[in-house]
Amino acid sequence: MKFFLLAAAAAAMAGPATAQGALPDVPILAGATAAPDCGNLYGLAGRAFCVSAPLPGISGLADAYTAELEGRGWIAAGGDDNRVVFVRRRDGGGCDGLQMQAFYDTSRPVSPEATGYLGFGVIPGDVCAPAQPAAAEPTPQP
């Protein structure tokens, strides 16, 4: 997993992407430290579950979280260099969604001592629900 910050993806997680009060059930893995303030970055505090680690280790930690989540039934369904979207089928039909976002404070120098973060946010609703068809245009009458 490459490590780059995509502000748009971070903003998507910080927006209404998490249900009120619903933070994902994600463990703190070896090498990670709980970061409830999410580094006070991108408005994620209280909207995401975050962990931190030294920046050079974030990629490996993200891989460990991907393996952990897959072991819990989550499927990596998409993403990019620093974001993974997971889905998991619900017992009664439909799917839950979860996003993992890697980020760091871009206002500070990048160094081996810098802190990196992984933020996890619940994607509300049924992420497997079929898209609503566009309203049909009325047929012109002669």
N, C-alpha and C positions, 0 to 999 in steps of 0.2 A: 504494500500500500504506500503510495507516494504521499508526501505531506505538504500540502499547499492549502492556504486559506481561501475559501471562496465566500466572499461576504454575502452574496445572495443566498447561498445555502444556509449560512448561519442566521441570516435574517428570517428565512423561512421557518427555522426551528424556533426562533424567538417570537415569531408572530403567533397567531391563534392556532398553531399546530399542536399544542398540547391541551388536553381537556383540563378544565379547571380542577386543580388539586390532584390530578392524576399523574404521578411520576412512575416510570417503569420499574418493574421489579428486576433490578440488575445488581449482581453481587460486586463486591470490591475484590478484584483479583490480585494475586501476588504482583508486586511492582507498581500497583496503583495506590493512590491516597485519595480518600474522599475529599471532594472540593465542593461543598454545598453552595458556595458563592460563585462557582464556575469562573473563578478568576476575576469576577466583576466585569466580565466582558460580554458584549453583544446582547445585554439584557436577558441572559439565560438563567440567572439566579431565580430559583423558585419556579421556573418553567421547564427545567431539564434536570436530570440527575447527572452530575459531573464527577469525573475523577481526574487526577493530575498525575504527572510523572515527568521526569526529565525529558526535555524535548527530543533528544536523540532516541529515546526508547518508545515514543508514542506509536510509531508504525508497528513495532512488534507487539505492543500492548493492544492495539486495534485488532491485530490478527488473533490474539488470544481471546479477546471479547467476541470476535466473529465465531471462533470455534465454540466458545461457551454458549453463545446464543443458539447456534445450530444444534448443539446438544440438548437444548431446551425446546426444540421444535421450530425455531425460527428459520426462515429461508431467506438468504440474501437475494433480493429481487432486483436490485439496481443500485446505482450510485455513481460516484466519480472518484477522483483522486483522494479526497478527504471526507467522503460521506458514503454511508451505506444505508440503504433502506431495506428493512426486513419485514416479512409478512409471516403470519401464522394463522392457519385455519382455526376457526371457532367450532366448537362441538355442534352447535345448532345451525351452522352455516355461516358463510361470510368469513371475513379475515380481520385480524388485528394488524396494526402497523406500528413500526418502531423505527426511528432514525438514529444513527450514530454519526456524530460529527466531530472531526478532529480540528482543533484550532489552537492558536497561541496569541499572545499579545504582540501585534505587529509594531507597536510603538517602542518596543524594547529591542535591543540587539539580539540577534540569534547567536546563541553560544551553547556549549555543552551543559552549562548551568541553567539555561533558560527553562521555564516550565511550559509544558504542553498540556493540553486538556482533551478529554473525550467527553462529549455531551450526548446524553441519550434522551430522546423525547418521544412521547406517545403521539401517534398520528390519529386524530379522532375519526370516528365513524367506521364504516365498513370499507376498507381499502380494496376489497374485491368486488364491490357492488358494480353492476354494469353501468356504464355511462348513460346518462339520460339523453335520449335522442333529441335533436334540435326540433323545435316546433316546425311543423310543415308549413310551407308558404301556401297561402290560399291560391287555388287555381283561378286565373282570371276568367271571368264569364263574358261571353260575347254579347 
